[in-house]
Amino acid sequence: MQTPTSGTVKATPGHDRHVQDNFGPRANAYVESTVHSQGEDLNRLAKIVQDLTPRNALDLGAGGGHVSYTIAPHVGAVTAVDLSASMLAAVDQTATSKGLTNVQTTEASAEHLPFADATFDFLACRYSAHHWHDVNAGLREARRVLSKGANAIFIDVVAPAAPLLNTHLQAIELLRDTSHVRNYTVAEWTEMLGRAGFEVTGLRPFRLRMEFKSWTKRIGTPEPLCAAISMLQEKASREVKSHFAIEPDGSFMLDMVMFETASA
């Protein structure tokens, strides 16, 4: 495996640096995270790429690299892109340990990808877009580096449309991880994807339980912010507690959606 140096785009000061600072020191936690390394969405993703057998795939916002590990056996090559050099070093190490010789890494932001137009014939992006400084720019870049008609899969937390529920989710997400930007509703996702040049061909919703202690420990949430989240969970209205299935210890359920798309 090789990590390209030419064409690498360094993170700009500000938000991108904040994301790097939050996630870089915790790279191994995300590689080892059960929440990130398993799931029905990864099973579905594996089936999709097994049927498509892409030549050149992109894992956009790779994080702990679980998309790359899932699709590598079924593609010619996969490039894992992330802001964090530490994350990418962990991906390189883990891919090597798994015998995945077709995984390479590139350090870049989603909004500024160092690839020519139509470089890839498949793209997957999982649990990343809610950290992007400019999600519309990131989606435009995703479309630009894909060949026409190529398949792209976007998997992320989705926010409820109801303001009461939406506000609660954004609040606890920001307290837990101060680099969080926003979780978008299904309607917002659909509109943004269409505007960027993607046709949504399928929606697969699922729910995922967040165990409070591991959820906060994974990103290193400071104790005062953990206490603030616990207070919000405890004092939430009946409607909020019901929707998120909030448990006495603060654990709760998140709504996820897998958007299956094709580049128009």
Buried (B, 14 or more C-beta within 10 A) or exposed (E): BEBBEEEEBBBEEEBBBBBBEBBBEBBBBBBEBEBBBEBEBBEBBBEBBEEBEBEBBBBBBBBBBBBBBBBBBBBEBBBBBBBBBBBBBBBBBBBEEBEBEBBBBBBBBBBBBBBEEBBBBBBBBBBBBBBBBBBEBBBBBBBBBBBEEBBBBBBBBBBBEEEEBBEBBBBBBBBBBBBBBBBBBBEBBBEBBBEBBBEBEEBBEBEBEBBBEEBBEBBEBEEEBBEBBBEBBEEBEEEBBEBBEBBEEBBBBBBBBBBBBBBE
